Amino acid sequence: MTSVRPKPLASVQVLDLSRLLPGAVATLHLADLGAEVVRIEPIGKKTSATLHDGGENPIYSAALSCLALNRNKRVINLDLKQARGREIFCRLAERADVIVEAFRPGVVDRLGIGYEAIDKLNPRVVYCSISGYGQTGPNRLRAGHDINYIACTGMGDQIGVVEGPPAIPNVQIGDLLGGSLTAVMGILAALLDARTRGRGRYIDVSMSDSILAHSVVALSTMIAAGEPLNRGADALSGGLACYNYYRTLDGRYMAVGALERKFWDRFCEVLERPDLQSKHLAGGEEARKVRLELQDIFSAQNSAYWTQKFQDIDCCVTLLLRLDEAIASPQTTTRKMVVELEGPAGRVTQFAIPLKMSGFEFSVDRSPAPGETHTAEILRGLGYDPEQIEALSSSRIAQ
């Protein structure tokens, strides 16, 4: 066993100005790795709202989201439109290694806390701006959400089944792949450089840019074919029989990912259909016929039968799990990917950081309740006395 050492980012101080999902998740990863993250919230922001479907059931709980996204962080409420609020932010920025913001381009500059202003106070700071379309270009000031970013980059057109409508993924590709993980990649690279050279950098993260940069399979297919393939027709989007979903008798689906010939041959042997082995990478109409034949085979038995049938066969066939099943699976529990924390209404399930690292044990050291702040604690750390803290609170500058 490797002894547990200080968390990898234990000496890193981060200011999180983002307020939205991409920046919140990026700084969550940094906080889980040990960074001291201070999240800047506006005065009077409510975090316990719940989005309802018009009936009794909530679709999305901001309170639960707050618990997940603010763990291992401290929170301070600041009015950045007031000079004294900006003064507090600048005092925090002088000590920070990283600042993350996700306003529309130009907002932080108008507030006087953009990169150029902070760079003069702290030239080693890594300043990361996350936006939908980046700081330049004709779309830079357009509003958007994940669905818009995958739409404008061509990815949305690729998601769905043949001759069906486009599907909305339940993982926010632009927000999380584009905004969060790309930002973390840039931040860590710039941090390493800052520690080496003593000079920070400005990072411009565009969620739509990141989606484009990761659409490598679709791009390669388009270049080879001379045009984009229709939705559901690319090799990894449903065009191949060896890489597809098949419905079972009980309405579940089996995921077949037998891309390599050895897996496909083994798969066909289990189904007692050696005649299909030569049609491994068949395309077009031939692929459609193979898919129909496989669909007939899978629809004859329920999912339990097929799960057992392929349990010990190494050919990339798995049951399509629901989220609750995935969370409870032996693989997930063995990997300790789920943590249970105490929330305002009892135990709350969250995901752990998706990293296993020598000398590092993931832990939730701070789990704030919705609306909880650490303003007084943070201000004391900046040298403010109790009277000053009370005055700042009374004037709604820092609460």
N, C-alpha and C positions, 0 to 999 in steps of 0.2 A: 504493500500500500504506500502511495506517495503521500507525504505529509501535506496538510492543508497550509497554504501560504496566504499572504494578503491577496485580496482580489486584484485581478490584473490592472484595473483602472482606479485603484484605491487613491492615487494621488491626483486624479483628474477632477476638476471642478467645471460643471456644466450649468449654463443658464438656458432654460427651455421657455422660449417665447411663443412656441408654435400654436398651442391651443387646439389644433386639429389633429386628426388621426395620424398622418404621416410623421409629423415631428414628435408627437407623443409616443409613438411606438419606437422611433429611433432613439429617443432619450431613455425609454424604458430599457432597451437593450444595454445602453451605456450604464444605466443605474444598476441593473442586475449584475453587470460585470464589475461593480464596485465604485463607479464614479459618483461623486457627490453632486446630485442633480437638484437644482432649485427651479421649480416651475413657477413662472410668473403668470398670475391670473388677474383679470380685471376686477375692480371693486364691484361687489354685488352680484357676481356671476353665480347662477344657480346650477348645481351639478346633480340634482336628484330627480330631474324631469324624466318622464317615461313616455315613449311614443306608443300610442295605442292603435289598434286596428279598427276602432269604432265600437268595439264591444268591451269585454272585460279583460281580454288577454293582452299583455304588453308585447309589442314586436321587438322593442329594443329598450333596454334600461340604461339610462345615462349614469345612474348610481352604481350599477355593477361595472359599467365601463370605467368609471372614475376609480373604483377600487383596483381594477386590473392595470390601468394605464399610469396611475400615480404611485404604485407600490415602489418602495425603496427611494422615494423622492421626498423632498420637502416643498411646501407650497407657501408662497407669499402673494398677497393681493396688493397690487400697485395700480395707481392711476397714472399712467404714463403720459397723459395729456397735461398733467400739472408739472411745473418745473421741479418741485421737490420730489415728486415721484420719479422723474427722470434722473434726478441727482442720486437717489437711492440705487436705481438701476446701474448708473455709471460706477458707483462705488462697488457694487457686486461685480461689474464687468472688469474692473481693474484687477480683480483676483481670479477671474475665470480663465480657464484653458479653452473652453468651447462655448459658443453661443449658437443656438438654433432658433430660427424664426420661420414662420410660414404665412406671413401676411402677403397681400398682393404686392407686386413690385412697386417700390417707391414709398411705401407706408413708413417703414422704419427710418428712412432718410428724412421724411417730413417731420417725424417725431424727434429727430436729432440723435438717434441711437443706432444709425446704420453703421456699416463696416468702416467707412472712412473716419467717422467720428470716434468709434471705439478703438480703431487702430492707433490713433494718436495717444490714447490713454494706455493701451496695452498692445504693443506691437507683436506679441507672441500669440495673440488670440486666434483661434480657428473659428471663423464666422460662417455658418452654413445657412443659406436661404433656400427653402423648399417651396416650390410653386408648381402649379399645373403645367405651365408652358415655358417656364424659365424667365429670366430677367430681360431677355431680348426677343425680338420677333413680333409680328403683327398680332399674335394672340396673347401677348404677355399680360394684358390687363383683363382678359376675359374671365368671367366666373366659370367654375366647373366643378364636377365631382368625378369620382372614379369612372362612372359610366360614360362621361364625356371624353375622358382621356383615352380609354380603350376604343372609343368610337372614332376619334380623330386620328388615331395611329394605325387603323386597319385591323387591329387585333379583335375588336368587337365583331367585325364581319366574319372572322374565322371561327368564332365560338358558337357551336350549335350542331345540329344534325343535318344531313342532306335533305334539301328541299323544305327544311323547317325554318322557323324564324331564328334570329340571333338569340342566344341565351345570355342571361346576366349571371356571371359567376358570383358565388357567395364568399369568395376571397377577393378582397379589393386589390386587384393586380397593380393598378397605378399608384394607389395610396401606399401599399405595403412593399411591393417589389420596387416600384419606382421611387416613392418618397422616402420610405423608411430604410430599406436595406442599402439602396444606392447612397443615401446620405451617410449612413454609418460607415460604409466603405470609404467615402471621401474624407470623413472626419478622422478616421483612424490613420489614413495615409498622411493627412496634413498634420495630425498630432505627432506622428513619428518624425516628420520633417521639422516641426517646430522644436521638438526636444533635441534634435541634432544640430539645427542651425540657429535656433533662438528667434525664429521669425515665423509668424502665423501666415494663414492664407484665407482668402475668401472663396467659398464654394457655392456655386450656382447649380442647384439640383432642379431639373425639370422632370416631373413625373412622366410626361409624354415622351421626352427624350429616352428615358430609361426603358419604357415599354418598347420603343423602336429598337433600341440596342439589344434587347433580349429576344426579339422576334426572328432569331437566326434561321430556324427551320423553315418558317413561312417565306422568308426572303430567298433562301436557297432554292426552294421549290419554284418560286415565281421566276427567278432568273433562268432555271433549267427549262421551265415550261414556256417561258416567254410572256406569261401573264399569271395573276393570282388564280389559284384553284378555287372552285366554289366551296362554300361552307360545308365542312364535314367530308371533304374529298382529299385532303392532304394526307400524307402517310401517317402522321401522328394525331390526326383529328377525326379519324373514322373511315378513311379511304381504303385501308387494308383490313382484310379479314382477320389477320393475325394480331391486330391491335385494336380491340373493340370491346363493347359491352354486349352481353347477350342475356335476354330476359328468361327467367326460370318459370316453372309451373306456378310457383307461389308469388309471382310478381316481384321477386328480387332480381338482382343482376349479378352476373359473373364478369369480372374484368379479365380479359385475355390479353397478355402483353408478350406473346411469343415472337418477338421480332427476330431473334437469332434463329437460324435454320435448325440448330440442335434442339432448341426448345419447341419449335413448331413440329418437328418430326415426332418428338416425345408426346406432345399434345395430341396429335393425330393417332398415335398408337393407343393412347388411353381411350380415345373415342372409337377405336376400332375402325378408323377411316384412313388407312394408308394411301388410298387413292387421292387424298387431298394434299399429301406432302409436297407434290410437285407444284402446287399452287400457292406456295408460301407467300410470295410477294406479288401475286397477281393484282392487276389494277383494273380500273374501269368496270365494264360489264361483267367480266369474269370474276372480279372481286365481289361484286354485288351478288352473284349466284352462290359463291362460297359462303358469304355472310348469311344468306337465306337458309342454306343447308345447315349451317351451324346453329342458327336460331331455332330451326325445327328440332334439332337434337337437344339443345338446352331447355327448350320449353316443355319437353316430355317429362322432366323430373324437377323436384323442388330444390331450393338452394342448399338445404342440408345434405341432400344426396351428392350434389356436385362439390360441395366443400369437403366432404369426406373422401370423395373420389380422387380429388387432387391434393389432399392434405400432405401426402408424402412424395408427391411427384414434382420434381424440380423443372417446371416449365412455365412459370409466371402466370398462374391462374389463381385469382383470389376473389372472395366475395366482396361486393361493393357494400361497405359498412355504412350505417348511419353514424352520426357524430357521437351519440351516446355509446354505441357499441365500440367505436374506435377508442374512446376515452377509457372504457373498461377492459380493453383487450390486454392480454398478457404482455404483448410487445410494449405498449404504452406504459403500463405500470412498472415493468422491469426497467424501462429507461427513465423512470421517475419524471415523466413529462407533465404530470398533473399534481397540483398542490391544493390543499384545502385550507382556507383561511377563515377567520371569524369576521363576518361582516355585520352591518347594522341589523340585518334580519336573520342572522344565523350563519351557518357554514356556507362559504362561497367557493366554487370551483374555478381555478385559474390554470393556465398553462405555464410551465416553467420555461426558462430560457433554453433554446434548442442547441445548446453547446455542452459538450463534455470535455473538460480540460484538466490536465494533470495539475495537482495542487490547488484545485478550485472546487468548492462545493457551493452550488446555488442555494441561496437562502433569501427569504423575505424578511428583511430586518426592520422595515417600516411599512405599515399598511394603513394609510390614512382613510378615515371615513369621509363620505361625501360632505363637502363644505368645511372640512377641517383644514386649518392653516397653521403654519409655523412662523408667522410674521414676526412676532415679538422675539422669538429665539434667533431668527436670522438678523433682525435689526440689532440685537444685543451683540451679535458676532461682528457687526460692522462698527461697534463703538457707541451706539445710541444709548442714552440713559433712560430710565423708566419714564421721566417726565416728557422727554422728547418722543418716546414711543407712544405715549398716551395722546400727545398733541397731534401726532401724525394720524393716529386712529380717529380722533375726534373730527379732524378736518377731512377725513375720507381720502387720505393720500396713500396710506398703507394700513391695511386691516388684516 
